[in-house]
Amino acid sequence: MTPANAANPSSKPTGWAEKYGFWVLLALLMLVTVYRGFGLYFDGLDLYVDEAQYWTWAQKLDWGYYSKPPVIAALIALTTSACGDGPFCVKSGALLLYPLVTLLIWAIARRLFSGQVAFWSAVAFLLLPGVSLSSLIISTDVPFFLFWTLALYAYLRAVEEPAAASGTRKDIRWGWWLLAGAAAGLGLLTKYTMVIFALSVLLHLALTPSLRRHFRNPGLYAAMALALLVFAPNLWWNAQHGWPTLRHTEDISHLNGDAGLHWNHLTDFLGGQFGVMGPVFFAAWLALTLWRPRRWYTDERYRFLACFALPFLGLICLQALAGRANANWGAMAYATATIFLVGLLLQRGHTTLLATGLALNLLLMPIAYHFDAWTRYFVIELVDHSNIGQCLRAWRKFEICGDFITLPDPYKRVRGWAQLGRQAQLLHSQFPDALYLGDSRDVLAELMYYVNPHPLDAVLWNPRQVMDSHYALSTTMADKLGRNFLYITEADRLPPDVLRSFGSAEPLPPLHVTVHRDFALDYRVWYLQDFKGYSKAE
């Protein structure tokens, strides 16, 4: 592949995007990041269970954890060491990394096309609904995007033809190959689906005759070896712990569940992509990709972009069809799909469609960030189960639908945890000798974070020794004989095996936080004394 800016090295850049696009993009990145920072700081939402769990991982760094490789924990440890353990600092890695990802998107598009395509591709990526939402959440997708795009840029530089004016030709660009390998290895330490990057590389080389010589390039195999070397500590950790992360990946994928094809899961996943990329952009990308593909396939640039989007999304679609896939699992495809879409829209003069997609995605961002404010302004009540269907039927009959329109709250699972933690902390002050004991990772993760001082010695009740969570791996009751506990559970009654395992059990006031009139956090609490060891079932 020949870089676009090498076609005529003597020509000077023309157009505002060529001259000033990078600086305008930097200013826009600063503006959007500051806005998202304010939104994150003042949104009033608690940490989601996964976020709280990742924070507990960051308190004891390791080469692996039950459900994920180690990078997410290292990222949180880095940000919280700089500014503390508040929710803003726990999540701030997303604010820091997405601007870097956006600049890499710009750099990739600039090498392939022009400053104009690069600028609008970066803006389009920055405003994707999935990116807007993910910027307020700390998840593995955030560093995964960084390492995926960094590996992609390094790979592009490694295989592109040198500029004609350089006078020499280097068949092996060791620096770029090794950077691609290191980035791919870090990607594997973030999310195992980074392995699809290697499949995309092999597919791209196979489909591009001018690049097939790289199958004999030692740089390619050095990059692969370096990626495996970087990834090796996580493999060692998994081997030492019975491969829990791989088993968890299989479990959440439901590959070991019901056999057969789950077309409803595939439909749900594809429907979710309209939300991740935006309805206009995803529909346009599908149409441009699938309708008369020969129109773009003959262009090496679009073929390159498609090789790093279609296999990723296609494999996740197969995953959804075979078991289950969350909407965000295919997000990495949009790193190159966005450039693909913007390049074709500008090339074919569909600027109105591009502007419409950008405008809609821009509008969705403040709606998502200020959801509570909008619902208060329009007098909409947030609930667990909505009456909007009843209201629509009533309006068609010109009838009034009660005093309030109700909507299901998409943020209900990140509300109430801080208050629940304060209640648990107040209750624990009456029994300072007791350790926290829970029967689920959800309550343990949230209590470890929201109770102050943080009870990192909390324990999971796990009499059958089932390794189904991080806390099953990292906590034990074996050394707690004679200890007292505050047992917190959603169950209404104390299980018989708990009663048999302690000298006495005293019910305490429950923990209750009303989130909405039809949704609350409710947990029962018992003061358990004198642990005698796990009892055998009778």
Backbone hydrogen bonds, N-H to C=O, Kabsch-Sander energy under -0.5 kcal/mol:
donor,donor_aa,acceptor,acceptor_aa,energy
4,A,111,R,-3.2
6,A,3,P,-1.9
7,A,4,A,-1.3
11,S,8,N,-1.8
19,K,15,G,-1.8
20,Y,16,W,-3.5
21,G,16,W,-0.7
21,G,17,A,-0.8
24,V,20,Y,-2.6
25,L,21,G,-2.6
26,L,22,F,-2.2
27,A,23,W,-2.1
28,L,24,V,-2.4
29,L,25,L,-2.9
30,M,26,L,-2.3
31,L,27,A,-2.2
32,V,28,L,-2.9
33,T,29,L,-2.5
34,V,30,M,-2.3
35,Y,31,L,-2.3
36,R,32,V,-2.8
37,G,33,T,-2.4
38,F,34,V,-2.4
39,G,35,Y,-2.3
40,L,36,R,-2.7
41,Y,37,G,-2.4
42,F,38,F,-2.2
43,D,39,G,-0.7
46,D,414,V,-3.0
52,A,48,Y,-2.6
53,Q,49,V,-2.4
54,Y,50,D,-2.7
55,W,51,E,-1.9
56,T,52,A,-1.8
57,W,53,Q,-2.0
58,A,54,Y,-2.0
59,Q,55,W,-0.7
59,Q,56,T,-0.8
60,K,57,W,-2.0
65,Y,68,K,-1.7
71,V,189,L,-2.0
74,A,70,P,-2.0
75,L,71,V,-2.6
76,I,72,I,-1.9
77,A,73,A,-2.4
78,L,74,A,-2.0
79,T,75,L,-2.3
80,T,76,I,-2.7
81,S,77,A,-1.5
82,A,78,L,-0.8
83,C,79,T,-1.6
84,G,80,T,-2.3
90,V,86,G,-2.3
91,K,87,P,-2.1
92,S,88,F,-1.0
94,A,91,K,-1.8
95,L,91,K,-0.5
96,L,92,S,-1.7
97,L,93,G,-2.3
98,Y,94,A,-2.0
100,L,96,L,-0.6
101,V,97,L,-2.3
102,T,98,Y,-2.6
103,L,99,P,-2.0
104,L,100,L,-1.9
105,I,101,V,-2.3
106,W,102,T,-2.2
107,A,103,L,-2.4
108,I,104,L,-2.5
109,A,105,I,-2.4
110,R,106,W,-2.4
111,R,107,A,-2.0
112,L,108,I,-1.8
113,F,109,A,-3.1
118,A,114,S,-2.4
119,F,115,G,-2.5
120,W,116,Q,-2.2
121,S,117,V,-2.2
122,A,118,A,-2.2
123,V,119,F,-2.3
124,A,120,W,-2.4
125,F,121,S,-2.5
126,L,122,A,-2.5
127,L,123,V,-1.7
128,L,125,F,-1.3
130,G,276,V,-2.8
132,S,128,L,-2.7
133,L,129,P,-2.6
134,S,130,G,-2.3
135,S,131,V,-1.7
136,L,133,L,-1.6
137,I,134,S,-1.3
139,S,137,I,-0.8
142,V,139,S,-1.1
144,F,140,T,-1.9
145,F,141,D,-2.4
146,L,142,V,-1.3
147,F,143,P,-2.4
148,W,144,F,-2.6
149,T,145,F,-2.4
150,L,146,L,-2.1
151,A,147,F,-2.4
152,L,148,W,-2.2
153,Y,149,T,-2.5
154,A,150,L,-2.4
155,Y,151,A,-2.5
156,L,152,L,-2.4
157,R,153,Y,-2.2
158,A,154,A,-1.9
159,V,155,Y,-1.7
160,E,156,L,-1.4
161,E,1,M,-6.4
164,A,6,A,-0.5
166,S,163,A,-1.7
167,G,164,A,-0.7
171,D,169,R,-0.6
173,R,171,D,-0.6
174,W,172,I,-1.1
177,W,173,R,-2.3
178,L,174,W,-2.8
179,L,175,G,-2.0
180,A,176,W,-2.4
181,G,177,W,-2.2
182,A,178,L,-2.7
183,A,179,L,-2.7
184,A,180,A,-2.3
185,G,181,G,-2.4
186,L,182,A,-2.4
187,G,183,A,-2.2
188,L,184,A,-2.1
189,L,185,G,-1.6
190,T,187,G,-1.2
191,K,187,G,-2.9
194,M,191,K,-1.7
195,V,192,Y,-2.0
196,I,193,T,-1.9
197,F,194,M,-1.8
198,A,194,M,-0.6
198,A,195,V,-0.5
199,L,195,V,-1.2
200,S,196,I,-2.4
201,V,197,F,-2.3
202,L,198,A,-2.3
203,L,199,L,-2.3
204,H,200,S,-2.8
205,L,201,V,-2.5
206,A,202,L,-2.1
207,L,203,L,-2.1
208,T,204,H,-0.6
208,T,205,L,-0.7
211,L,208,T,-2.1
212,R,208,T,-0.7
212,R,209,P,-0.9
214,H,211,L,-2.2
215,F,212,R,-2.0
216,R,213,R,-1.8
217,N,214,H,-1.2
220,L,217,N,-1.2
221,Y,217,N,-1.0
222,A,218,P,-2.3
223,A,219,G,-2.2
224,M,220,L,-1.8
225,A,221,Y,-2.3
226,L,222,A,-2.5
227,A,223,A,-2.4
228,L,224,M,-2.2
229,L,225,A,-2.2
230,V,226,L,-2.6
231,F,227,A,-1.9
232,A,228,L,-1.4
234,N,231,F,-1.2
235,L,231,F,-1.3
236,W,232,A,-2.6
237,W,233,P,-2.3
238,N,234,N,-2.6
239,A,235,L,-2.4
240,Q,236,W,-2.1
241,H,237,W,-1.2
242,G,239,A,-0.8
243,W,238,N,-3.8
247,R,243,W,-1.7
248,H,244,P,-2.6
249,T,245,T,-2.3
250,E,246,L,-1.9
251,D,247,R,-2.2
252,I,248,H,-2.8
253,S,249,T,-1.2
254,H,250,E,-0.6
254,H,251,D,-1.2
255,L,250,E,-1.4
256,N,250,E,-0.5
257,G,254,H,-1.2
262,H,321,L,-3.6
263,W,261,L,-0.9
266,L,262,H,-1.8
267,T,263,W,-2.5
268,D,264,N,-2.3
269,F,265,H,-2.4
270,L,266,L,-2.7
271,G,267,T,-2.5
272,G,268,D,-1.9
273,Q,269,F,-1.0
273,Q,270,L,-0.5
274,F,270,L,-0.7
274,F,271,G,-0.9
275,G,271,G,-0.6
275,G,272,G,-0.7
276,V,272,G,-1.7
277,M,273,Q,-2.5
278,G,274,F,-0.7
282,F,278,G,-2.7
283,A,279,P,-1.7
284,A,280,V,-2.4
285,W,281,F,-2.8
286,L,282,F,-2.5
287,A,283,A,-2.2
288,L,284,A,-2.8
289,T,285,W,-2.1
290,L,286,L,-2.7
291,W,287,A,-2.2
292,R,290,L,-0.7
295,R,292,R,-1.8
296,W,293,P,-1.3
297,Y,293,P,-2.6
298,T,294,R,-1.1
299,D,296,W,-1.4
300,E,298,T,-0.7
303,R,299,D,-2.2
304,F,300,E,-2.3
305,L,301,R,-2.0
306,A,302,Y,-2.6
307,C,303,R,-2.1
308,F,304,F,-0.7
308,F,305,L,-0.8
309,A,306,A,-1.4
310,L,306,A,-2.4
313,L,309,A,-2.6
314,G,310,L,-3.0
315,L,311,P,-2.5
316,I,312,F,-1.9
317,C,313,L,-2.1
318,L,314,G,-2.1
319,Q,315,L,-2.1
320,A,316,I,-2.5
321,L,317,C,-2.4
322,A,318,L,-2.3
323,G,319,Q,-2.4
324,R,253,S,-1.1
329,W,326,N,-1.5
330,G,327,A,-1.0
331,A,328,N,-1.8
333,A,330,G,-1.6
334,Y,331,A,-2.0
335,A,332,M,-1.5
336,T,333,A,-0.6
337,A,333,A,-2.1
338,T,334,Y,-1.4
339,I,335,A,-0.5
340,F,336,T,-2.7
341,L,337,A,-2.7
342,V,338,T,-2.6
343,G,339,I,-2.9
344,L,340,F,-2.1
345,L,341,L,-2.6
346,L,342,V,-2.5
347,Q,343,G,-2.2
348,R,344,L,-2.4
349,G,346,L,-0.8
350,H,345,L,-2.7
351,T,349,G,-1.2
354,L,350,H,-1.8
355,A,351,T,-2.7
356,T,352,T,-2.3
357,G,353,L,-2.4
358,L,354,L,-2.4
359,A,355,A,-2.6
360,L,356,T,-2.4
361,N,357,G,-2.2
362,L,358,L,-2.4
363,L,359,A,-2.0
364,L,360,L,-2.1
365,M,361,N,-1.1
367,I,363,L,-1.1
368,A,364,L,-2.3
369,Y,365,M,-2.5
370,H,366,P,-2.1
371,F,368,A,-0.8
374,W,370,H,-2.3
375,T,371,F,-2.3
376,R,372,D,-2.1
377,Y,373,A,-2.3
378,F,374,W,-2.2
379,V,376,R,-1.2
380,I,375,T,-3.5
381,E,379,V,-0.5
381,E,405,I,-2.9
383,V,407,L,-2.6
391,C,387,N,-2.3
392,L,388,I,-2.3
393,R,389,G,-1.9
394,A,390,Q,-2.2
395,W,391,C,-2.8
396,R,392,L,-1.7
397,K,393,R,-0.7
397,K,394,A,-0.8
398,F,395,W,-1.8
399,E,394,A,-2.9
402,G,400,I,-0.8
405,I,379,V,-0.9
407,L,381,E,-2.4
409,D,383,V,-2.4
412,K,409,D,-1.2
414,V,411,Y,-2.0
415,R,412,K,-1.2
420,L,416,G,-2.2
421,G,417,W,-2.6
422,R,418,A,-1.8
423,Q,419,Q,-2.1
424,A,420,L,-2.4
425,Q,421,G,-2.3
426,L,422,R,-2.3
427,L,423,Q,-2.2
428,H,424,A,-2.4
429,S,425,Q,-1.4
430,Q,427,L,-1.3
431,F,428,H,-1.7
434,A,431,F,-2.1
435,L,484,N,-2.3
437,L,486,L,-2.7
438,G,459,V,-2.2
439,D,488,I,-0.9
444,L,440,S,-1.7
445,A,441,R,-2.8
446,E,442,D,-2.2
447,L,443,V,-2.3
448,M,444,L,-2.6
449,Y,445,A,-1.5
450,Y,446,E,-3.0
451,V,447,L,-2.2
456,L,454,H,-2.0
458,A,455,P,-1.9
459,V,436,Y,-2.4
461,W,438,G,-3.4
462,N,460,L,-0.7
465,Q,462,N,-1.7
467,M,465,Q,-0.5
468,D,466,V,-1.7
473,L,469,S,-1.2
474,S,470,H,-2.2
475,T,471,Y,-1.6
480,K,477,M,-1.9
482,G,531,F,-2.9
483,R,480,K,-2.2
485,F,528,L,-3.0
486,L,435,L,-2.8
487,Y,485,F,-0.7
487,Y,526,W,-2.9
488,I,437,L,-2.9
488,I,486,L,-0.6
489,T,524,R,-2.2
498,V,495,P,-0.9
499,L,495,P,-1.7
500,R,496,P,-2.2
501,S,497,D,-0.7
501,S,498,V,-0.7
502,F,498,V,-0.5
502,F,499,L,-0.9
503,G,529,Q,-2.0
503,G,530,D,-1.0
504,S,529,Q,-1.3
506,E,527,Y,-2.3
508,L,525,V,-2.7
511,L,523,Y,-2.8
512,H,510,P,-0.5
513,V,521,L,-2.2
515,V,513,V,-0.6
515,V,519,F,-1.7
516,H,519,F,-2.9
519,F,516,H,-1.6
521,L,513,V,-2.7
522,D,520,A,-0.6
523,Y,511,L,-2.5
524,R,489,T,-3.4
525,V,508,L,-0.6
526,W,487,Y,-1.9
527,Y,506,E,-3.3
528,L,485,F,-2.8
528,L,526,W,-0.8
529,Q,504,S,-2.2
531,F,483,R,-1.8
532,K,501,S,-3.2
533,G,501,S,-0.5
